[in-house]
Every structure is written in structure tokens, then in C-alpha cells.
């Protein structure tokens, strides 16, 4: 669903050649964003993502249409219930966090981890626009295997922000020092046991998992992880290191987005214990 004036402005954008790419900073793109702000009276662009309740989004997120990773969302939706706690690691603009908050309700909580200041600003606005500031806690930090500080290679609001060294990657524009937490430390300090942990960290998956061994050992916690094998070398490990970690902790992966080999192909996986597999099979 689009605002009527947005449709007119989108036509103008095409005629002017304004890019819809993430984080476009060209003058025409900034003017187009301003025009959308005026057209929507500062209330955001309405989007009915995956057929759910309408969310209002910052005009800088106009590149999103009404279908947002529907297969992954359908899987996640089957596993979240009112009162649940979810951790969204690498939350970026908070889209999954907001959708999840609608499922967990006022008795639940979503903790959204996002280290990039630009993305944090967009997420804060999204939470305010959608009345979810009490349901979602924005944690302004990166997640890794230990708590402390690290350098985030930042690309503005582009989704490729990462803790992994990027070399000559043209997308990574600016290094910035950020706070880092481990999931086990965070959950212990805040006295929470999440029902579901969603991880999207652009190649830093193994480091995040190493800091979550207590959570991984809990059969009541579900891990949904976006795997980025092409970025693992920059993070200092390879597929063998990931496989060895999973084996050492009696974990296995179930591909959710059609990968034949999740250790070598990009996509979402369910990382689970043997007990979770047995429970899932009993429901089949």
C-alpha cells in the first residue's frame, strides 16, 4: 500500500533518474526524500509488510515493498507467541523487530541490537511512528564473542555494516568505534531468556554464536541465522571453523531458504540442538 502522493513522486523519481539504492546521498535523492516527508506530513510511508498490520516507515526506506523475506517471516511467525522475548541481532531499521513486537504483544519484549548510528536513528523513528517504543528495546551495540569495544566498518544506512575487516570493499565507507556485547552476558545481566534469537551480522555469525554458548545449550531458545559464507574469510575463519564449532556444541543446521550446502551458500538457517530436532519431528 502506497500513499497516493508517493505514487506521483515515484513517477517523478523515475523521470529524474533518482536512485532508490540504500543510503543514496545524491541531491535529487535527498530532495525526493524531503518531498515524501512533506507528502506524508511526517507520518511515514505506510507499508503492509507480508500482509501484516500496516507499519509506517521513514521515507529513506522507500525501497522496501510490501513483500519482505516472506518465507523467513512465515517461519518466524509460527514460533513467536504473546509474552515471548526475542533478540534481533543486526536489526538495522527494526523491521523484523517491529513485526515481532506485534506478535509478542504488550507482555513480551524485543531487544534489537544495532551498532550503526545512522540505522539507530531510523529505527528510533520507526518505533515512535508505530507506537512500539515500549515493546522494543533498542540496544546501541554490536554483538560478538566478548563484551567491550570494536571497530564497525560503516556504510551509512546500507545493510552491509560489519565488524569484519573489509579491505578495499567500496561499500564500507567509515570505521567507527562501537560498544560490543555478547548475548550470554547481555541475557545474564538483564535476567532474560529469549524464545528466539535472530542473527544477521554480515559474516560475523561465528563470533556471535561463540558468545552465546549458554543460550545455544538451552533447547527452549530458537536460533535463526543468516549465513554469509562469502564474508567469513574477512572475519578470520572459514566453513570448517563454523562446522567444528557446531559439532563441538552438538548443534546442527536446517536450511530455510533452499540452500543445498548452508556452509557454502548464502541463506537463512535454523541452528538447533538434537533435543530441538526431536521435538520438531514429534510435531510432524
C-alpha positions in Angstrom: 0.0 0.0 0.0 1.4 3.4 -1.0 0.5 6.9 -0.2 -1.2 8.5 -3.3 1.3 11.3 -3.5 4.1 8.8 -3.2 2.9 7.2 -6.5 3.1 10.6 -8.2 6.5 11.3 -6.7 7.8 7.8 -7.7 6.9 8.7 -11.3 8.9 11.9 -11.0 11.8 10.0 -9.5 11.9 7.7 -12.5 11.8 10.6 -14.9 14.6 12.4 -13.0 16.7 9.2 -12.6 16.8 9.3 -8.8 18.4 6.2 -7.3 16.4 4.0 -4.9 19.6 2.3 -3.6 20.2 2.0 0.1 21.7 5.1 1.5 21.7 7.2 -1.7 23.0 10.6 -0.8 22.7 12.4 -4.1 21.0 15.8 -4.1 18.0 14.5 -6.2 17.6 11.6 -3.8 17.6 13.9 -0.7 15.1 16.2 -2.4 12.9 13.2 -3.2 13.1 12.1 0.5 12.1 15.6 1.6 9.2 15.6 -0.8 8.0 12.3 0.6 8.2 13.7 4.1 6.0 16.6 3.1 3.6 14.4 1.2 3.1 12.1 4.2 3.0 15.0 6.7 6.0 13.5 8.6 3.9 10.4 9.5 5.9 7.9 7.4 5.1 5.8 4.4 2.5 3.1 5.1 3.6 -0.4 4.2 1.6 -3.6 4.8 4.7 -5.9 5.0 3.9 -9.6 4.3 0.2 -9.0 4.8 0.6 -7.9 8.4 -0.6 -4.8 10.2 0.4 -1.7 8.4 3.8 -0.2 9.5 4.8 3.4 8.9 8.3 3.7 7.6 10.8 6.5 7.2 10.9 7.7 3.6 14.6 6.6 3.4 13.2 3.1 3.5 11.0 3.6 0.4 13.0 0.9 -1.5 11.0 -1.7 0.6 7.9 -3.1 -1.0 5.1 -5.0 0.7 6.9 -8.3 0.5 9.8 -8.6 2.9 11.5 -12.0 3.1 8.1 -13.7 3.3 9.4 -17.3 3.7 11.6 -16.3 6.7 8.9 -14.3 8.2 6.3 -17.1 7.9 8.8 -19.5 9.7 9.4 -17.0 12.4 5.7 -16.1 12.9 4.9 -19.8 13.6 7.3 -19.7 16.6 6.6 -16.4 18.3 3.7 -16.1 20.8 2.3 -13.4 23.1 4.7 -12.8 26.0 7.8 -14.2 24.3 11.2 -12.4 24.3 13.1 -12.1 21.1 16.6 -10.9 20.4 17.1 -9.3 16.9 20.9 -9.1 16.3 21.8 -6.7 13.4 18.3 -5.2 13.5 19.2 -2.3 11.1 15.9 -0.3 10.7 13.9 -2.5 13.1 11.6 -4.1 10.5 11.7 -7.6 12.0 11.8 -6.2 15.5 8.5 -4.3 14.8 6.8 -7.2 13.2 7.9 -9.5 16.0 6.7 -7.0 18.6 3.2 -7.2 17.1 3.3 -10.9 17.8 4.8 -10.9 21.3 2.4 -8.2 22.4 2.5 -6.0 25.5 3.6 -8.9 27.7 6.6 -9.7 25.5 9.7 -7.8 24.5 12.0 -7.5 21.5 15.7 -6.5 22.2 17.1 -5.0 18.9 20.9 -4.8 18.6 22.1 -2.2 16.1 25.6 -0.6 16.3 25.4 1.9 13.4 24.3 5.4 14.5 22.5 6.1 11.1 20.5 2.9 11.3 19.7 3.5 15.0 18.2 6.9 14.2 15.9 5.4 11.5 14.9 2.6 13.9 14.1 5.1 16.7 11.9 7.0 14.4 10.2 3.7 13.3 9.5 2.7 16.8 8.0 6.2 17.6 5.9 6.3 14.3 4.4 2.8 15.1 3.9 3.2 18.8 6.4 0.5 19.7 8.9 2.3 22.0 7.7 0.3 25.0 7.7 -3.1 23.1 11.1 -2.8 21.5 14.3 -2.0 23.3 17.0 -0.6 21.0 20.4 -1.8 22.2 23.0 0.5 20.6 25.8 -2.1 20.4 27.3 -4.7 18.1 27.3 -8.3 19.2 30.4 -10.6 19.3 32.1 -13.3 21.4 33.0 -11.0 24.2 31.9 -7.6 25.6 34.0 -4.5 25.2 34.6 -2.2 22.1 35.4 -2.9 18.4 35.6 -1.1 15.1 32.5 -1.2 13.0 33.0 -0.7 9.2 30.1 1.5 8.5 28.2 2.2 5.2 25.6 4.6 6.5 22.2 3.1 6.3 23.4 0.4 3.8 22.8 -3.1 5.2 26.5 -4.1 4.8 27.8 -2.6 8.1 30.1 -5.2 9.7 32.7 -5.8 12.3 34.7 -7.9 9.8 37.7 -6.1 8.2 36.7 -5.0 4.7 39.9 -4.3 2.9 39.2 -2.4 -0.3 35.4 -3.0 -0.2 34.0 0.2 -1.7 30.7 -0.2 0.3 32.5 0.2 3.6 32.9 3.9 3.9 33.8 4.7 7.5 35.3 2.9 10.5 33.7 3.9 13.9 34.4 2.5 17.4 31.3 0.9 18.9 30.2 -0.9 22.1 30.2 -4.7 21.9 28.3 -7.2 24.0 28.0 -10.9 24.0 24.5 -12.4 24.0 25.2 -14.6 27.1 26.5 -11.5 29.0 23.5 -9.4 27.9 20.9 -12.0 28.9 22.6 -12.7 32.2 22.8 -9.0 33.1 19.2 -8.3 32.1 17.8 -11.6 33.5 16.1 -12.7 30.3 15.8 -16.0 28.5 14.8 -15.4 24.9 12.4 -17.6 23.0 14.0 -16.7 19.7 17.3 -15.2 18.5 17.5 -13.8 15.0 21.1 -13.0 13.7 22.0 -11.0 10.6 25.6 -9.7 11.0 27.2 -9.8 7.5 29.8 -12.6 8.1 30.2 -12.2 11.9 27.9 -15.2 12.6 30.5 -17.4 14.3 31.7 -14.7 16.6 28.2 -14.0 17.7 27.5 -17.7 18.3 30.7 -18.1 20.3 29.3 -15.5 22.7 26.0 -17.3 23.0 27.0 -20.9 24.1 24.7 -20.8 27.1 21.8 -19.8 25.0 22.6 -22.4 22.4 22.6 -25.1 25.0 19.1 -24.2 26.0 16.6 -26.2 24.0 13.9 -23.6 24.7 15.8 -20.9 22.7 15.5 -20.9 18.8 18.3 -19.5 16.7 17.5 -18.1 13.2 20.8 -17.2 11.5 21.5 -15.5 8.1 24.7 -17.2 6.9 27.2 -15.2 4.8 30.0 -17.7 3.8 31.4 -15.2 1.3 32.3 -12.9 4.1 33.8 -15.4 6.6 37.4 -15.1 5.3 37.3 -11.3 6.2 36.1 -12.3 9.6 39.1 -14.6 10.1 37.6 -18.0 9.7 36.1 -20.5 7.2 33.4 -23.1 6.7 35.5 -25.7 8.6 35.7 -23.4 11.7 31.9 -23.0 11.7 31.3 -26.7 11.2 33.8 -27.5 14.0 32.0 -25.1 16.4 28.6 -26.6 15.6 29.9 -30.1 16.1 31.6 -29.3 19.4 28.4 -27.9 20.8 26.2 -30.7 19.4 24.4 -28.4 17.1 23.1 -28.8 13.5 21.7 -26.5 10.8 18.5 -26.8 8.9 18.4 -24.6 5.7 15.3 -22.5 5.4 15.9 -20.7 2.1 16.7 -23.6 -0.3 20.5 -23.9 0.2 21.9 -27.3 -0.6 25.0 -26.5 1.5 24.5 -23.8 4.1 28.2 -23.7 4.9 28.9 -22.5 1.4 25.7 -20.8 0.2 24.2 -17.6 1.5 20.8 -18.0 3.2 18.9 -18.5 6.4 19.3 -21.5 8.7 17.8 -22.8 11.9 20.6 -23.7 14.3 19.3 -26.3 16.7 20.2 -28.8 19.3 19.4 -32.5 19.0 16.6 -32.1 21.5 15.0 -29.4 19.4 15.2 -31.7 16.3 13.5 -34.5 18.2 10.8 -32.1 19.4 10.2 -30.8 15.9 10.0 -34.3 14.4 7.3 -35.2 17.0 5.2 -32.4 15.7 5.5 -33.5 12.1 
